[in-house]
Amino acid sequence: MADIPGGSKLFFNRELSWLAFNERVLEEAANAANPLLERVKFATIVASNLDEFFMVRVAALKHAVQHGDERPDPSDMTPVDQLAAISDRAHVMVMSLERLIMGALLPAMAEHGVLLTTVAALDHVARAAIAAYFRDEVLPVLTPLAIDVARPFPMLSSLSVNLAFVLAPQSGTGDRRLAIVQVPLKLPRLVRIAGAPTPTFVLLDEIVRAEPEALFPGQTLLESAAFRLTRDSELELDTEGGESYVEAVEQVVRQRRRSAVIRMEIENSASGELRDWLA
């Protein structure tokens, strides 16, 4: 770079440039001149792009840091510098996306008769229908997992929505307890309310959270929060062992289920203690 007039000032960082591209997609989602459903589509693209970015690009940077790589890129940023800048930029992007969805897109869809609501906001007839759906379709495929010294943290799937439940101490003990429930991937996350006059939906994780007594009979629930993990999905192929390229790819893909966690997302209402517990 020293031989090039201007040096690193002539180069954009590759990862920050990618985030700038995703910000432009977010601008399209925020553009009221675009059709509403196109704006919703752009918003989902922003979110899915971020998932892939963390799974591959951020994972690669974390690998570089773990291996002690301190070499700067053409923009003169080391892997540590890039991770810090990505964290700041990505947090701003996620907060902007959330404000857009909650403050503009969902209200606009409600004006067109498509509602996303909560279990608490439903009338007694709709709540009874949702309770029956939970009992017949959801509860049989749930597996609540207690976390303690004898039972380590479960291996949760990447990009799955999970629920953390904090339970009151059992009699004779002074420690609060943590339980994890993974929201089933095979069931639709948006559950339509039967009989509603307009298309009305509730999130599947909201339905699960509304039934703590069915999950933990006789237990006192102190707190619950939804969270989501993103795991390392970077391909690091070792083809020197005599196996074919296809076999190497298959092996790496199988290992993704147990790969390292790159990012954890958790809802804003979660307490600091629960965040630390999950981290």
C-alpha positions in Angstrom: 0.0 0.0 0.0 3.0 2.3 0.6 3.7 2.4 -3.1 0.2 3.7 -3.9 -0.3 7.5 -3.6 -3.0 8.0 -0.9 -2.5 4.5 0.5 -5.3 3.1 2.6 -7.4 6.2 2.1 -8.2 5.0 -1.4 -9.9 1.8 -0.1 -13.2 1.1 1.6 -13.3 -1.8 4.1 -15.0 -4.7 2.5 -17.2 -5.6 5.5 -18.3 -2.0 6.1 -19.0 -1.6 2.4 -21.3 -4.6 2.6 -23.1 -3.1 5.6 -23.5 0.2 3.6 -25.1 -1.9 0.8 -27.6 -3.3 3.4 -28.3 0.2 4.6 -29.4 1.1 1.1 -31.8 -1.9 1.1 -33.1 -0.6 4.5 -33.6 2.8 2.8 -35.8 1.1 0.2 -37.9 -0.5 3.0 -38.3 3.0 4.6 -39.3 4.7 1.3 -43.0 5.4 1.5 -43.1 5.8 -2.2 -42.6 2.0 -2.6 -45.6 -0.3 -2.4 -46.2 -1.6 1.1 -45.5 -5.3 0.4 -42.4 -4.4 -1.4 -41.2 -2.4 1.7 -42.0 -5.5 3.8 -40.0 -7.6 1.4 -37.0 -5.2 1.6 -37.2 -5.3 5.4 -37.0 -9.1 5.4 -34.1 -9.0 3.0 -32.2 -6.7 5.4 -32.7 -9.1 8.2 -31.7 -12.2 6.2 -28.7 -10.4 4.8 -27.5 -9.6 8.3 -27.9 -13.3 9.3 -25.7 -14.4 6.5 -23.2 -11.6 7.1 -22.7 -12.7 10.7 -22.6 -16.4 9.8 -19.9 -16.0 7.2 -18.1 -12.6 7.2 -18.1 -11.9 11.0 -17.2 -15.6 11.7 -14.2 -15.2 9.4 -13.0 -12.1 11.3 -13.5 -13.9 14.7 -11.4 -16.8 13.4 -8.6 -14.3 12.4 -8.6 -12.8 15.9 -8.5 -16.2 17.5 -5.5 -17.1 15.3 -3.7 -13.9 16.3 -4.0 -12.3 12.9 -3.2 -8.6 13.4 -2.6 -7.7 9.7 -4.5 -4.7 8.4 -6.6 -5.0 5.3 -6.1 -2.5 2.4 -8.2 0.1 4.3 -5.7 -0.2 7.2 -8.2 -1.9 9.6 -7.1 -5.0 11.6 -9.7 -7.8 12.3 -10.2 -6.3 15.8 -10.8 -2.9 14.4 -13.3 -4.3 11.9 -15.3 -6.2 14.5 -15.6 -3.1 16.6 -16.8 -1.0 13.7 -19.2 -3.8 12.6 -20.7 -4.0 16.1 -21.4 -0.3 16.2 -22.8 -0.2 12.6 -24.9 -3.4 13.0 -26.5 -2.3 16.3 -27.6 1.0 14.7 -29.0 -0.9 11.7 -31.0 -3.4 13.8 -32.5 -0.6 15.9 -33.4 1.3 12.7 -35.0 -1.9 11.3 -37.0 -2.5 14.4 -38.3 1.1 14.6 -39.3 0.8 10.9 -41.2 -2.4 11.4 -42.9 -1.5 14.6 -43.5 2.2 13.9 -44.3 2.2 10.2 -44.7 -1.2 8.4 -47.0 -3.0 10.9 -49.3 0.0 11.4 -49.5 0.4 7.6 -50.4 -3.2 7.3 -53.0 -2.8 10.0 -54.6 0.0 8.0 -55.0 -2.5 5.2 -56.6 -5.1 7.4 -53.6 -7.3 8.2 -52.9 -7.4 11.9 -50.1 -8.8 14.1 -51.3 -8.8 17.7 -50.4 -10.4 21.0 -52.2 -13.2 22.9 -53.1 -10.7 25.7 -54.9 -8.4 23.2 -57.2 -11.2 22.0 -60.8 -11.6 23.2 -61.8 -14.6 25.2 -63.1 -16.5 22.1 -59.8 -16.1 20.2 -57.8 -16.9 23.3 -59.7 -20.1 23.7 -59.0 -21.0 20.1 -55.3 -20.2 20.6 -55.2 -22.3 23.8 -56.7 -25.2 21.9 -54.1 -24.9 19.1 -51.3 -24.8 21.7 -52.6 -27.9 23.5 -53.2 -29.9 20.3 -50.5 -28.8 17.9 -47.7 -27.1 19.8 -47.3 -28.7 23.3 -46.7 -32.2 22.0 -43.6 -31.1 20.1 -42.1 -28.9 22.9 -39.2 -30.1 25.1 -38.6 -27.7 28.0 -34.9 -28.1 29.1 -33.7 -27.2 32.6 -30.3 -25.7 33.0 -28.1 -26.4 36.0 -24.8 -27.9 37.0 -25.8 -31.4 36.0 -27.5 -30.4 32.8 -25.4 -28.0 30.7 -26.7 -25.5 28.2 -28.5 -27.3 25.3 -27.2 -27.2 21.7 -29.7 -24.9 20.1 -30.1 -24.6 16.4 -28.8 -21.6 14.5 -31.4 -19.0 13.6 -34.1 -20.7 15.7 -36.2 -18.7 18.1 -35.9 -19.8 21.7 -37.6 -18.9 24.9 -35.8 -18.5 28.2 -37.9 -18.9 31.4 -36.6 -17.9 34.8 -38.4 -19.9 37.5 -38.6 -19.2 41.2 -36.4 -21.3 43.6 -37.7 -24.6 44.6 -38.5 -25.0 48.3 -35.3 -25.4 50.3 -33.1 -23.8 47.7 -32.2 -20.2 47.2 -31.3 -20.2 43.5 -33.5 -19.2 40.7 -33.6 -21.6 37.8 -33.3 -21.3 34.1 -35.3 -23.3 31.5 -35.0 -23.2 27.7 -37.8 -24.0 25.2 -36.9 -24.0 21.5 -39.8 -22.8 19.4 -40.6 -25.6 16.9 -39.2 -25.0 13.4 -41.7 -27.2 11.7 -44.7 -25.1 12.8 -45.4 -21.7 11.1 -44.2 -18.8 13.3 -47.2 -16.7 12.2 -50.4 -18.3 13.5 -53.6 -17.0 12.0 -56.5 -16.5 14.4 -59.5 -18.5 13.1 -62.7 -16.6 12.8 -61.2 -13.1 13.0 -63.0 -10.6 10.7 -59.7 -9.6 9.1 -56.4 -11.5 8.7 -55.0 -11.5 12.3 -51.8 -13.3 13.3 -50.0 -14.0 16.6 -46.4 -15.1 16.8 -45.9 -18.7 17.8 -43.4 -17.8 20.5 -46.0 -15.5 22.0 -48.4 -18.4 22.2 -45.8 -20.6 23.9 -45.0 -17.9 26.4 -48.7 -17.5 27.3 -48.8 -21.1 28.6 -46.2 -21.4 31.4 -48.4 -23.6 33.5 -48.6 -26.2 30.8 -44.8 -26.1 30.4 -43.8 -25.9 34.1 -46.7 -27.2 36.3 -46.7 -25.9 39.8 -43.8 -23.6 39.1 -43.7 -19.8 39.6 -42.5 -17.9 36.5 -40.4 -14.8 37.3 -39.4 -13.8 33.8 -39.3 -14.9 30.2 -37.6 -13.6 27.1 -37.2 -14.7 23.5 -33.7 -15.0 22.0 -32.0 -16.2 18.9 -28.5 -17.5 18.1 -26.5 -17.2 15.0 -23.8 -19.8 14.5 -20.6 -19.9 12.5 -21.3 -21.1 9.0 -18.0 -20.2 7.3 -16.7 -22.9 5.1 -13.2 -24.1 6.1 -12.5 -27.0 3.8 -9.7 -29.5 4.4 -9.3 -31.5 1.2 -5.9 -32.9 2.0 -7.3 -36.0 3.8 -8.1 -37.9 0.7 -11.8 -37.1 0.6 -13.6 -35.5 -2.3 -14.6 -31.8 -2.3 -18.3 -32.9 -2.0 -17.5 -35.0 1.0 -15.6 -32.2 2.6 -18.5 -29.8 2.1 -20.9 -32.4 3.5 -18.8 -32.8 6.6 -18.5 -29.0 7.2 -22.3 -28.6 6.8 -23.0 -31.4 9.3 -20.6 -29.7 11.8 -22.5 -26.4 11.5 -25.1 -27.5 14.0 -22.4 -27.5 16.7 -20.4 -24.6 15.5 -19.5 -21.6 17.7 -22.1 -18.9 18.4 -21.3 -15.7 16.6 -24.3 -13.5 17.6 -27.0 -13.6 20.2 -30.2 -11.5 19.8 -32.5 -11.0 22.8 -35.5 -8.9 23.3 -35.2 -5.5 25.0 -37.3 -6.4 28.0 -34.9 -9.1 29.2 -33.2 -8.3 32.5 -29.4 -7.8 32.7 -29.2 -10.9 34.9 -30.9 -13.0 32.2 -28.7 -11.6 29.5 -25.6 -12.5 31.5 -27.0 -16.0 32.2 -27.5 -16.7 28.5 -24.2 -15.2 27.5 
